[in-house]
Amino acid sequence: MEPTLHAGSIVLIDPHAYDGDTPSVSDVVVARHPTHRQLRIVKRVEAVEADGRVRLVSDNANAAGAQDSRSFGPIEPVLVEGRVTSVVA
């Protein structure tokens, strides 16, 4: 997520931001990686598809190892854990 966030950044999230709703385009969210569910990822919402799935994008898509919906496709909204509200450090 650089330049918005740097490796090791600590963020606060609102885990209830999307209760009964889907994320909005440009929201920064914490989500479970769709194929490695033990990993949490921080990404920006690029689009919400008609079927409700969410497309996530890295702010620095050219970074080595960057993974987002361009590599794993859109994710189910249930994988979104919350909206980032603050960067602490």
Number of C-alpha atoms within 10 A of each C-alpha: 18 11 9 12 16 10 8 7 10 11 15 13 16 14 15 11 16 16 10 6 10 15 23 16 14 13 17 24 24 22 22 18 18 18 8 8 11 9 10 16 19 23 24 23 19 19 18 18 11 7 7 15 18 25 22 28 23 23 18 13 14 9 11 7 7 14 18 22 17 13 9 13 14 20 21 15 17 14 16 21 19 22 24 19 15 11 12 8 9
